[in-house]
Amino acid sequence: MEKELDGNHVSSCVRKDWSGRGSHSEYKRDERIPLNEGRFLGCGVNGEVHEVICQDVRLALKKIVHRHRFLASEKREIDVLKKLKHRHIIELVGTYVQSPILGLLLAPVAQDHDLSVNMLEAIVGENGYLLAPRFGCLASAMAYLHANNIRHKDIKPSNILLSSSGTWITDFGMAKDFTTDLTSTSESRERGTLKYCAPEVATYLDSGRSADMFSLGCVFLEIIVVLEGHRLEDLAALCTKKNRSYEANLDRIEEWLDLCKSTDHHGTNLLIQEIRQMVSADRDMRPTAEAVALRIASIDTYTKAKSWLKFCSQCCDPWYERRRIEHEKELAELDQKQREMKEFVMKINDLLESKPVDFQFDITKEDASEEKPEEISSSAYLSLRPAAENGQQVA
C-alpha cells in the first residue's frame, strides 16, 4: 500500500454543476470537455480510468463505450446513483455523454488501490489490524446499496478500494447497466467476474441481491485466509476442478473454512460461520447484508477478541451508533433540565431581590360589626372526636 486514496472534499458546487451545464452534460464530438486529464489510473473491461482536475478538485474519470443514444430512462438511473451517499461507497459526482463515450466522474481518486492478491497479502503482512475492521464496513456499504434497491453485480477484490484512511466499494451497477455491446463477451461481463459469481448467476438463472452476498462471502473468505497467516495460493489449491471459480468448487467448502479456523480467537470462528452461510449454494439460505453487518458488529461486542483484531470499526458499528444516539438523547435531556433549573433559580433570585410588599389592614366599623363564627364548645368538640379518644370502647 505505497500510495493513498485521495479523500478530496467534493463541494456541492462541483456536484451540482461541474461542467457549467449541470451535473449531466452532453457534448458534440468537436466540443472540449472542461476537464484537465491527468495520469492513467487503470483499465477494466468497460473502459479506461484517468485522473482529472475539475474546479481544483481531483476526480477519477471512467469512460465507457456507449453505442446508442442516451435514453431518458438511463438518465433517471444515473440520477439515482448520484444520490447515493455512504462513507464506504465511491461517489458518482457527475456524468457526460460525448458519443460514443459515457463519462463517469467519481470520487475519491484511487491510487494503487484495490484488494488484488499481491496487494492483499502485502497489506496483511504489516498492517493486518487495518484490514480486519473492513469486514463490517463492507457489509454496511452493501446493506446501504441493497436498501436503495441497487445490486452491485460484480463484487470482487479489485472493486474494493482500500487505504489507511478508508474503504470504498466501486463499480456498482453503473458499468454493467450502461454497457451496450451485446456480444457473448459482454454478456459474461454482465454476469460479473466468474471466479466470484454465485451459482445462479453462472448458470444464467434469475438472480437478486443474494448473488451479491455470495460474491462478498468469497471476498471475505480470501481476506480471512490471509489474516490467519495463509496464502491465497493455498486456497486456490483447494479449487481442484477445471473451472476454478468458487461456485464450481463448493463441495470443498469445509476445507476452505478449515484453512481459516483460529485456535486463539473465537471471533474469527464466528465470522467463518457467517461466511459459510454467505457462500451457500442455496440462495434462500444466504443472509441479508443488513443481518451480516449487525452480526459482525456483535462479534466484537460479545466476544473477547484480541485487542488488535476487530472486525467492525466504530464508523459502521450499529450498536455503537445506537449507543451514541442514546447518549446524545440523554445529554439533550440533561441540558434541558439544566436550563429549566437555571430559569427556576433566576426566578427565585428575582423574588428575593424584589422589595417586600407592605400589607396594611384597615379594619372599618362595618368590618368589626360582622358576625364572628360560632365558637365550638368543648363538649361539642369532644363529641366530634373518635370514640376511642373520648375513653369509649370501640365496638
ChimeraX attribute file (.defattr): number of C-alpha atoms within 10 A of each C-alpha:
attribute: neighborCount
match mode: 1-to-1
recipient: residues
	/A:1	18
	/A:2	9
	/A:3	11
	/A:4	17
	/A:5	21
	/A:6	16
	/A:7	14
	/A:8	13
	/A:9	10
	/A:10	17
	/A:11	12
	/A:12	10
	/A:13	12
	/A:14	18
	/A:15	18
	/A:16	15
	/A:17	15
	/A:18	23
	/A:19	19
	/A:20	12
	/A:21	10
	/A:22	15
	/A:23	19
	/A:24	21
	/A:25	17
	/A:26	15
	/A:27	12
	/A:28	10
	/A:29	12
	/A:30	7
	/A:31	9
	/A:32	9
	/A:33	15
	/A:34	13
	/A:35	15
	/A:36	12
	/A:37	16
	/A:38	14
	/A:39	10
	/A:40	13
	/A:41	17
	/A:42	14
	/A:43	12
	/A:44	11
	/A:45	11
	/A:46	17
	/A:47	15
	/A:48	15
	/A:49	22
	/A:50	19
	/A:51	23
	/A:52	22
	/A:53	15
	/A:54	17
	/A:55	15
	/A:56	11
	/A:57	16
	/A:58	23
	/A:59	29
	/A:60	26
	/A:61	25
	/A:62	24
	/A:63	22
	/A:64	24
	/A:65	20
	/A:66	19
	/A:67	14
	/A:68	12
	/A:69	9
	/A:70	16
	/A:71	9
	/A:72	9
	/A:73	9
	/A:74	13
	/A:75	13
	/A:76	11
	/A:77	15
	/A:78	19
	/A:79	16
	/A:80	13
	/A:81	20
	/A:82	17
	/A:83	12
	/A:84	17
	/A:85	14
	/A:86	14
	/A:87	16
	/A:88	24
	/A:89	25
	/A:90	22
	/A:91	23
	/A:92	25
	/A:93	26
	/A:94	26
	/A:95	24
	/A:96	19
	/A:97	21
	/A:98	19
	/A:99	17
	/A:100	15
	/A:101	17
	/A:102	21
	/A:103	23
	/A:104	22
	/A:105	26
	/A:106	24
	/A:107	24
	/A:108	23
	/A:109	23
	/A:110	25
	/A:111	18
	/A:112	17
	/A:113	22
	/A:114	23
	/A:115	22
	/A:116	16
	/A:117	16
	/A:118	11
	/A:119	18
	/A:120	22
	/A:121	21
	/A:122	15
	/A:123	20
	/A:124	19
	/A:125	12
	/A:126	9
	/A:127	14
	/A:128	20
	/A:129	16
	/A:130	20
	/A:131	22
	/A:132	21
	/A:133	23
	/A:134	23
	/A:135	24
	/A:136	25
	/A:137	28
	/A:138	23
	/A:139	26
	/A:140	28
	/A:141	23
	/A:142	29
	/A:143	21
	/A:144	19
	/A:145	21
	/A:146	19
	/A:147	12
	/A:148	13
	/A:149	10
	/A:150	19
	/A:151	19
	/A:152	25
	/A:153	28
	/A:154	26
	/A:155	27
	/A:156	25
	/A:157	23
	/A:158	18
	/A:159	18
	/A:160	21
	/A:161	25
	/A:162	28
	/A:163	21
	/A:164	12
	/A:165	10
	/A:166	16
	/A:167	22
	/A:168	25
	/A:169	25
	/A:170	24
	/A:171	19
	/A:172	20
	/A:173	17
	/A:174	20
	/A:175	24
	/A:176	21
	/A:177	13
	/A:178	18
	/A:179	19
	/A:180	14
	/A:181	13
	/A:182	10
	/A:183	9
	/A:184	9
	/A:185	10
	/A:186	16
	/A:187	15
	/A:188	15
	/A:189	18
	/A:190	18
	/A:191	20
	/A:192	22
	/A:193	17
	/A:194	21
	/A:195	16
	/A:196	27
	/A:197	27
	/A:198	31
	/A:199	23
	/A:200	18
	/A:201	20
	/A:202	19
	/A:203	10
	/A:204	11
	/A:205	9
	/A:206	8
	/A:207	16
	/A:208	16
	/A:209	20
	/A:210	24
	/A:211	26
	/A:212	26
	/A:213	30
	/A:214	29
	/A:215	28
	/A:216	27
	/A:217	25
	/A:218	25
	/A:219	19
	/A:220	24
	/A:221	24
	/A:222	23
	/A:223	26
	/A:224	23
	/A:225	20
	/A:226	23
	/A:227	23
	/A:228	15
	/A:229	14
	/A:230	16
	/A:231	16
	/A:232	17
	/A:233	9
	/A:234	13
	/A:235	18
	/A:236	14
	/A:237	11
	/A:238	16
	/A:239	21
	/A:240	12
	/A:241	11
	/A:242	8
	/A:243	12
	/A:244	16
	/A:245	21
	/A:246	24
	/A:247	25
	/A:248	20
	/A:249	15
	/A:250	16
	/A:251	12
	/A:252	13
	/A:253	17
	/A:254	10
	/A:255	13
	/A:256	22
	/A:257	18
	/A:258	12
	/A:259	19
	/A:260	23
	/A:261	18
	/A:262	13
	/A:263	8
	/A:264	10
	/A:265	14
	/A:266	16
	/A:267	23
	/A:268	22
	/A:269	18
	/A:270	16
	/A:271	21
	/A:272	22
	/A:273	12
	/A:274	19
	/A:275	24
	/A:276	19
	/A:277	19
	/A:278	28
	/A:279	29
	/A:280	21
	/A:281	18
	/A:282	14
	/A:283	20
	/A:284	10
	/A:285	12
	/A:286	22
	/A:287	18
	/A:288	18
	/A:289	25
	/A:290	16
	/A:291	13
	/A:292	24
	/A:293	23
	/A:294	18
	/A:295	19
	/A:296	25
	/A:297	25
	/A:298	18
	/A:299	20
	/A:300	20
	/A:301	16
	/A:302	9
	/A:303	12
	/A:304	11
	/A:305	17
	/A:306	12
	/A:307	8
	/A:308	11
	/A:309	18
	/A:310	24
	/A:311	24
	/A:312	28
	/A:313	17
	/A:314	14
	/A:315	14
	/A:316	23
	/A:317	24
	/A:318	19
	/A:319	14
	/A:320	15
	/A:321	13
	/A:322	11
	/A:323	12
	/A:324	12
	/A:325	12
	/A:326	12
	/A:327	12
	/A:328	12
	/A:329	12
	/A:330	12
	/A:331	12
	/A:332	12
	/A:333	12
	/A:334	12
	/A:335	12
	/A:336	12
	/A:337	12
	/A:338	12
	/A:339	12
	/A:340	12
	/A:341	12
	/A:342	12
	/A:343	12
	/A:344	12
	/A:345	12
	/A:346	12
	/A:347	12
	/A:348	11
	/A:349	11
	/A:350	11
	/A:351	11
	/A:352	10
	/A:353	9
	/A:354	8
	/A:355	8
	/A:356	8
	/A:357	6
	/A:358	6
	/A:359	5
	/A:360	6
	/A:361	6
	/A:362	6
	/A:363	8
	/A:364	8
	/A:365	8
	/A:366	7
	/A:367	9
	/A:368	9
	/A:369	8
	/A:370	8
	/A:371	7
	/A:372	7
	/A:373	6
	/A:374	6
	/A:375	8
	/A:376	9
	/A:377	9
	/A:378	9
	/A:379	8
	/A:380	10
	/A:381	10
	/A:382	13
	/A:383	11
	/A:384	10
	/A:385	10
	/A:386	11
	/A:387	13
	/A:388	10
	/A:389	10
	/A:390	11
	/A:391	8
	/A:392	9
	/A:393	8
	/A:394	8
	/A:395	5
